[in-house]
Amino acid sequence: MAEENMAPETEVNASPAPAGDDMMPRSEAENLLKALKAEREARKQYERDLKETKANLERFAEINPEEYTKLQAEAAEAARVQAQFGEAKEAIELKYSKQAEAAAQEAAAAKAALQEYQKKYALEKVFYAAGGRTDAADGVSFFDMMAQQVGGNFRQEADGSLTVVDAAGDPVLDKESGKRISASDYIASYKHHPIYGTFFKGAKGAGAGIGYGGTDANGMPTEDLSSLSPDELFQRAFG
């Protein structure tokens, strides 16, 4: 049997290697080169124009030195005026910015004062509704003395109501019910205070209330201060 020598067939794919993904497209590269060339030409033209202008000024200075000197002086004066204008503009802006800041501070202070007045007015209504005394002496009322001592314990809400708060600004809760203590209950509790109780009509400063009692630390009845004048009460409370 005759043996046939056959060379193995090899397939060769001569396809070109794919271009990398990070290579710039030819059209973009050409556009970039054109832009760079245009920028160089523009810079060269600017340098030529500047050189020509300088040469013209030098020739002008030789032909008409007086006019050239005059133009130089006018240019210097224009630069000085421009600088002064810039300084004046900055000064004006600084002046009015300070005035605007001062006006904003005054507005904030006025707003705070109005809010404090509104809170005091709301507290005064609660005080009188609880039976607070309306008389006064030397321009100082019982409410004024009360507000001076306990006014900081209230916060007025957006709806105008008053919330009793503690030193941290949190609402004060009733120990038994767990509910917030109302402003009226808080003020009314002072009827049983040995001194503040005299700020209310018919109160004798004895009885039970929120944190107050009608006896001293030894369990002895407290002194009846209802007959004292506002000045005497003020001296005892804040003297």
Disulfide bonds with the S-S distance in Angstrom:
none
